[in-house]
C-alpha cells in the first residue's frame, strides 16, 4: 500500500494592512507551500517587489511587457506604460505605486500593487509571505492594452473568511485549474493561427531544452526528481489529476516528447499555443514543484512511501535551520542550536496518551522524543516531571534527570525536588503530588482545568510558586484552574496552615541537589539510567535501582537526551543494551546523556521524518505516550533574554 502525506492551512488576512516596511527580501509561500528562492520578494528602489512572471500562481492574469504591463485580478486591473505611469480599472481608491523594475531580465512590481488588486495573504511575518491559494490559475497571457475587451473574465476572489477551504493537498507550491467556463478565447490574428497550426506559442518566452529524471530510495521512501531545463523563466500552471500532474509551462516552446519512467509509466510533453504541457504520472505519491535559476529549471520531486510498516526516515536536506543530523552506524543524533530552540516537556491530557508527532505539533515544535516511564494502564507518569517551573509529577528520588533552563542550558543529575511551605509557623515539606484524596498527607496538585481534588472536610489552597500569600481557600471537592498550584489538607491534622485567602504563606520548590544549578530549571524529566557523564560511560544501575535481569534492561530500541558539542541532542539507537547504547554515545562525542523510556515506546520524530527503524502498524509510526521532550523555536523575546 502506498501512503501520501498531506498538509493544509487555515485563516486569512487581507494583504496590505499587515505588511510592514522591510529592509530585506522575504520568502514566499502559497497555501503554506514554500516557493523556490526565485519567487522571493526583492527590495528594489527601496520598495519590496515580486517578479511579474510568478503572479499567475496567485491568480493574477498578467501581460509581462515593460512597455505595456497589465495585471488583472477579478474585476480589478492595473496597467503600466512608461509614458502614462500606472492606471487603474475597477479600483475605487489607490495610492501612488513605484514603477516596475527590471532585474536580470525579469520585471518586478511593488507588493503594494497586489494590495490594490485585492490579493489575499494567509500570514505575514518578517521573513515570509504566505499567500492564499487562488481559485483559478490563469493559463494565458493577457492581450495588449489596446484590446482590453479580450481579457478573460476571471471570477472575483472570495471574501476573507476565518476558515477558508484547505489548499489542495500534494500539489506543492502552486495549484492548477481549468479556465472559467464560458470565458471568451482570445481573438486570433493570422500569425497566431499559423503558429497554432505549428503547435507553438505565438510569443514564446523560453524553450524547453531537456528533461532529466532520477530516482533515490531512502529506507522505504522513493523520491523521483524530474528536472525541466528552460532557456529562461516561465510561469507554471499545475493541475493535480488522479494519476499525476499536468504542468503547463506558459508560453514555452518545446518538441513533443514521450519518455518511459522507471515505474513503466509515460512522461509526455505536448507543445501548444499556450505553451508546453507536461503530463507526469506520480503513482499516488506527493509532488512538490519549485523553480531554480542559472539555468532556469522547473523541478518536480515526487515522494512515494512504499510501505506502511516502516516510518519515513529523517531527510537531512529538509531539516529546519539550526537543526543538524548525524549518523554513526546504528546511532542517530539530532542536535539543536540552543539560541534558536528551547526544550520543553509536553504532556498529553492527564490519563491519556498521544503519538509523538501529535505532541510535537501541539506546541509548534520541530522535533521530539518520547519521555519518561509511565503506568501503561493509567498513562500516568511514575517519576519526576517539571513544566514551567512547576512539579506536576513527584520524583522517585533515585533516577537520573535532565533539566532545561530558559537560557538554553541542559543539566543532568539526581535532584530530589519537594514543594516547601513556610510562614509564621515555620516550614513544612509537602508529602506528595497528585489529585488522589489523602486525609493523612499534605498533597499538592497542579491543576489542568479538568481534574478535581479534595473532598468534604478537606481544605484546598490555591498558591503561586514564589508567592507570599494564599490566593484562594476552598473546602470540599474543587477543580483547580489549569496551571494553578493547589495544596489540599485536613485542617484537623495541619491546624497551623492558613484557611483563608490573603493569609501569609510562602511557596517554593526545593530541588535538594548540589550536582547542578537546578533552581534555574524550567522543565525537567526523570527517566534513567544516566548513560554518559563528562564524555565517559557512567552506567550505574545499582545506584538508580534498575533490575538488570528485567525487561527494562533488555536489548531493544533505545532513546536518550544528551549534549553534543554544547548542543542539546536527541539520540536514537536502533538496537542494543543500555551498555551498548552508552558506549556508542561516548564514542560519538556525546558529553552527557540520560536514557528515556525505551523499547516499544522509543521514537525520535522531526518534521522531516523519523529516526525509528522499527515497524509500527499505524500511520504515525510512533507508540502513544503520555509525555515527551519537544524542541520549539524560540521567540524573539526569549532570544533577547
N, C-alpha and C positions, 0 to 999 in steps of 0.2 A: 504494500500500500504506500502511496506517495502522499506526503503531507505538505502543506504550504503554510507559511507564516503570514499573518495579516496585521496591519496597523490601521488605526483610524484616528480622527481628530474631531474635536467639538469646540464650539464657541467661536465668535466672530466679532470683530470691531471694524469700524469704518477707517479706511486709510486716510491719513492726513491729520486728524485731531490728535493722534498719539505719536506721530512721527516727530522725533527730536532732531535738531541740527546735529549732525555728526561730523567728525573730522577724519573718518576713515571709512573704507568700503565695508559693506555688510554682506554676509552670505544670504542667499535666497532659498526659500523652501516653498513648495506648493502642496497644500493639503498635508503638511508635516513631512513631505519627502524632500530631502536636501537636494538642491540642484548642483550642477557642476560649477567649478570656480569661474568658468567663462560667463556665467549668468550673474555673478556677484555685482552689486552696485559699485559704482566708481564715483569718487569725488572729483569732478571736473569743473573748472571755472568757479570753484568754491561752492558747487551745488552737487548734491547726491543725485546720480543718474543711473538709468538702466539701459542696456542695449535694446534697440528697436527690434532686432530680429528675434528676441526672446519674448516679446509681449504677446504673441498669439497663444503662448502657454497659459496666459492669464485671461484669455477670452477676448483680447483686443485685436480687431482686424487692423492691418497696417498696410500702408504703401511706403516702403523703405527707400525713399528718394530724397536726398538732402535738399533738392530744389522744389520738391512737391511732396512734402511729408504729410501723410494722413493717418490719424488714429481714431478708430470708431469703436465705441462700446455701447451697445444698446442703441438708444436714440441720441447719444451724445457723440460729438465729433470735435477733434482738434485738428487744425490744418496749419502747416507752417510753410512759408516761402520766404526766401531771403529778402524779396522786395517789400513784402507786406507784414512780415513777422507772424505771430500767432493769431489765428482766427478761430472762433468757436461757433458751434451749432448745437442747439438743444441744451446749452449750459446757461442758466439764468444769470449767475454772477461768477466772476473769475478774477483772480489776482494775476499780475504780470508773471510770465514764465520766462525762465532763462532759455536762450536759443539752444537748439540741438548742438551737439558737439561730435565731431568725427575723430575717432581714435583707432589707429591701426586698421583702417578700412571699415570699421563698424560705427554706425551712427547711434548716439546716445541721446536720451531725452530726460528732462528732470523728473524726479519722483513726484513732484507736485502735479505733473500732468496726469498721473494716474488718479490722484485725489480728485481732480476736476472731472475726470471721466466717471468716477464712482466705483473704481475697482476696490474690492474688499480685501482686508488683511486679517488673518486669524490671530496673529500675535506679532508684537513689535518690540524687540529688545535691542539693546545697544550693539548686539553682534549679529542678529538675524531678523529678516523679514519673512514671515510665513503667510503667503497669500492663500486665499480661498480657492479651491479648485473651481474652474469655470464650468458652467452648464454645457457649453459648447466650445470647441477649439476651432477657430477659423482655418479653413484649408486652402484658401486662395488669397492672392494679393489684391488689394483694392485698386480700382482703376484710377487714372489721373483725375485730378480735381475738376477738370473740365467735363467729366462725366459723373457727377455726383449721384445721378439717379440710378446708376448701375451698381451702386454699393449694395451688398446683401443686407437684408433687414434682420439682424440678429435679435433674438428676444432680450429684453432688458433683464439684468441680473435680479434675482430675488432680493427682497429686503433683508437686512441682517436679522438673524434670529439667535436666540440663546443656545439652541442646539441644532445647527444645520445638519443636513444629510451627510453621512460619513463619506469620505473620499473613497472612490472605487479601489478596492484592495488589490495590491500586487502589481500595479502598473508602473510604479516608480514616480519620477519627477513630474510627468505630465499625463493628462488624461485626454483621451480622444473621443470623438463622437461624430455623427453624421451632420451634414449641413441641415439647417432647419427646413422642415417640409414646406414646400411652396416657394422657397427662395428663388428669385429670378436669376438665371445664369447671366454671366457677363456677355455683352454683345461681342461677337467675334468679327474681327477685321479679316480681310483676305489673307494677310500674313499669318494671323493666328490660325486660320483654317488650314493653311498649307502646312504649318508646323504641327497642327493636330494630326494631320494625315501622317506626318513623320513620327508621331507619338513622342514629341519632345516639348518641354515647356517653352512658351513664347519668349520669355526673358529669363533664361537660367542664371541663377546667382552662383552656382557651383556645379561641379561634375562629380559623380560617384566613381572614384578611381578603382577601389578594390574592397573586398570583404574577406576578413580573416576570422577563422573560428578556432577556438582552443577549448580544451576540457581539463579540469583539475578535479581531484577527488580528495576531500578532507574527511577522513573516517567514513561516515556514511552520507556525506553531503557532496553532491556533484554540482560544480559550477561550470556552466557553459558561457564563454565570453565570445560575443560577436562584435567585431570592430569594423565599422564602415568608414573608410577614409575618403575625405572630400577635398576638393581644391579650395574650399572656402566655407565659412559658417553658413548654416541653413536652418530654418525653423523645422521642427518636427511635430507632426500630429500623430498621436499614438492611440490606437483603438484596441482594447482588450477583447479578444474573441475566445470562443470556447476552447479552441485548440492552440491558441497562442496570441501573438501580437501582429497587428498591421501597422506599419510605420510609414507615414507619408513624409518624405523629405521634400519640403516645399520648394518649388522652382529649381529642382536639381535634375540635371540631365544624366542619363545612365543607359547602359546597354542591358538588354534582357538577360537574366541570369537564372539558372536553376542549379542548386548545389545540394548534394546529399550530406546530411549531418551524421554524426556518429550514431544517433538514435535510429537512423534509416529514414527519417522524415526529410522533406524537401524544403530548403530555403529558396525563395524565389524573389527576383527583382523585376518589376514591371514598370517601364517608363510610361509617362503620360503627360498630358498638357499641364496638370497642376504640379507635377514633379514625379519623382521616382517612388514607387510603393514597394516596400519590403515586407513580405509575408514570412514571419518567423514562428514556426511551431515550437512550443515550450514544454509539451508533455506534462502539463499540470504544475510546473514549477512557478516560482515567483520571480518576476523580471524587474530589474532596475535599469532605467535608461538615463544616461548622462552624456555630456559632451566633453571633449578635450581639445586643446589648442596645439598649434605648431607641430604637425599639421592639424587641420580641423578634422575631428573624428566624432562619430556618434557610436557610443558603446552600449551594448545590452548585456548585462550579467544576469543569467537565469540560474537560480538556486533551486535544486530539487533534493528533497530529503528522501533517500532511498529506502529507509526502514524506520519504523516507529519503536523499535526495541533498543536503539542506541541513541543517546542525545546528540544534538549537533555540537561539534567541537568549537572551542574558542577560536575566533578568527582574529588573529593578532593585527591584521590590517585595518580592522574596523573598531578597535578599542577606543574609548573616549580619550581625549588628550589628558595626559597626566597619569595614565594607567599603563603599566608595562607588564608583558607576559614573557616568562622564560620557562623552558622545559629541560629537565635533566633526566632523561630516560623516563622512568615511571613517575617522576616527581614534577608537578606542575605548580608554578608560582605566579601569583598576581600581586603586583606591588602598586601602591598608591602614593602620589605626591601629597604629603600632609598639608601643604599650603593650599591645595585645591579641594581636598576631600576630607570629610570628617566621619569617623566611625561611630555608628550608633547601634544600640541594642533595640531591636524591633520585635514586638510581641504580636501574636495573633490574639483575638479576644480571649478573655480568661476561660480556660477549659476547652479551648478549641485549637485547631491546627490549620495550617495553610501550606501550600507548596512554596518553596524558597523563592521562585521567580515572583510570585504574588506578593510576598513580604517585601522584596526589594522594590518592586514597582509601587507599593503602597505609600512609600515615603520619597518617591522620586530618586531612588538610588541607582547606581550604575553597576553594582556587584554586591555579592554577599555570600556568606557561608552559614550552614545550619549551626545552631548554638549549642547549649549545654544539655545535660541529661534531663530526662523528664519521665514522669509516670505514664506508661502507654495507655492506661485505662482512662485517666482523667485529663491527660495532656498538661498537667501542672508541672512546673519545674521542680527539681529536687535539690537545687543548690542556688547560690547567690546570683541575683540579677539586680543591677542598679541602673535606673533610667533617669536622666535629667537630674542626677544628684540624689534621687530617692531610692531607697532599697525596697523593691517590690516583692522580692523573694529572699528568705533568710539564707544564711551561709551554713554549710556543714562544718565550716571552720577547720578544714583539713586539706582541701583540694586547691590546686594551682588556679590562679585567677589572672585574667587580662583586663586592664582598665584603659580608658581613653580620656584624655583631658581636652578641654575646649581649645587649648593651644595646639593640639595635634600630636601631643606626646603619647606613646604607648608604654604602659607599665606592666610588669609581671611580678608575681609574688604570692604571698599567702596571708592576705588580710583576714581579720575576724570582725567584721563590722557589726555594731549594735546601735540601735537608737537609744539615746540618753535624754531623760527629762530632769530638769533641775529648777529649783525655786527656793523659797524661804525654808522649805522642809529639808533641803539638801539635794541629793541627786538619786535617780533610780534608773536602772537598766531595764528596757523593755524585753520581756521574755521571748516573744516570738512575733513573726509577721505572717498574717493570714486572716481570712474572713471567718474562720471557724469560731464559734462561740466557746469561750473558756472562762468559767467563773473563777477559776483559781489562778489565772495568769493575767499579766498586763500585756495586751495584744495590740499590735499596730497593723494597719492596712492602708495601702494607697488606693484610693477609690478609682473605679473605672466607669462610674456613672450607671452601673447596672447591678453590681453585687451588693447585697445587704449585709450589715454587720450588727452585732448586739442582739439583745432580747430584753424582755421585761426584767426590770430590776438592775440593769446594767446602764452605765453612763458612757457616752461616746463624745470625745473632744475632737474638734477639728483644729489642726495645728498647722503652722508654717515652719518648714525646716529653717533653722536660724532665727526664728521669731522669738519674741519675748512675752507673748500673751496668748490666751485662749481665744480663737476666732469664734467658736460656737460650741455650745454644750447641749447635748440632746440625750433623751432617755428612750429606752425601748429599741425596736428594730428600725434602722435607718439605712439609707443608701447614700454613702459619701459621694460628692461630685468627683468627676474624673480629675486625677492629679492631686487630690486633697489627701493629706496625711491624717488618718483618723486613729485615735487611740481609745480602745474600749476596756473598761474595767468594772469591777464590783466595788461600789463606794464603801461597802462594809469592810472589805478586805484591804482597800487602799484609801483610808479616810484622809490622808494628807494631801491627796491630789485635789485640785480645784474642780468645782462642778458648775461654774457659771462663766459666761463669756466675759472677756476683758481681764480676768484674773491673771497675775503674772505666772508665766511658765516658759522656760527656755527649752528649745528642742534642737538637738544636734545629732549628727551621725558620726559616731566614733569608730574609726577604721581599725584601731588596735593593731598596727603593723609598723615596723621600722625598716622594711626592706625597700620602700619606695615612697614618694610623697603622695600617698593615696588621698589626702584631703583635697587635692586638686582635681580628682577624677569626677567626670560627669556620668559616664556609662561604664559598667563593668559586668563581667560574667565569669562564673567559675565552672570549670569542667575538669581538665586534667587527663593524664598527668602532665607535669612540666617536662617537655621533651629536650629543649636546648636552653642553656643559660650561658651568656658570655661567649657564644660560639662553640661551646662544647656540649656533648651529650650529658644530660642532667637527670636521667630517669631514676626515680626512687619510689617504686610502687608501695613499699612499706610505709614510707612517710605519709603518703596520701591514702593509705589503707585500701589499695586496689588488690583484688584477688586475681593473681596472675594465672590461676587454674580455671577461672570462669570465662564465659564467652566474651566479656568486655575486653579481654586481653588477646583474643584470637587474631590470627592473620585475616585481614579484611581490608576494605577501602578505608582510608584514614584521611582526616582533615585537621587543619590546625590554623591558628592565628599567630603570626610572629612578626619579626622585623628583619629586613634585608637592606643593607646599605642605607640604614637610617629611615627606611620607609615601612609603614605598616604593610603586612603581606598576608595574603591568604594562600594556604598550601593544600594541595590535593595529591595523595599518594595512591596509586592505582591498586596496589595490593601488598600486604605485608604486615608484620607485627609492629607494635609500638617501637621496639628496639630498632628494627629496620628503618622505620619512618624517621626516628630521631637521627640515625646515622646519615641518612640521605639529606636531611635538613642541614646538619652540621657541615657535610661535605659541600653543599651548595653555597655556603657562606652565610646562612641564616644565623643571626646572633642570639635571638631568644624566640621561643615558641611554646605555646600551650595547645594540647590536643583538644578539639571539640568532640561532640558526640559522633562517633564513627560507626562504621558498619553500614547497615541499610539506610541510615539517615544521612550518610556522608554525601554532601553535594556542594560544589562551588559553582556559582552562576554569575555570569556577567551579561550585559546586554548584547554582547557579540557571540554568546554561546556558553557551553558548559565545559568544565574540566572533567566531568564524570565520564567514565568509560563503561560503567556497569549498565546493564539493560533494565529499563523500567517499562512496564506495560501501561503507561499513561502518556499523555501528550505533553507533559511538562517535565518529565524525566527527573523529578526530584520528589522524595518522600515528603509527606505532610509533617511539618514540625511546628511546635508552638512558639519558637523564638529563633532569632538569627542575629548575626552581626552584619550590618549593612553599611556600605560606604556611600555617602551622599555628597553632592557638590556643596562646597562652602559658599555662603552668600558673601557679597562684597563687605557687609558689616562684620561678618565673622572673620574675614581675612584681615580687616583693619585691626581687630582686637589681637 
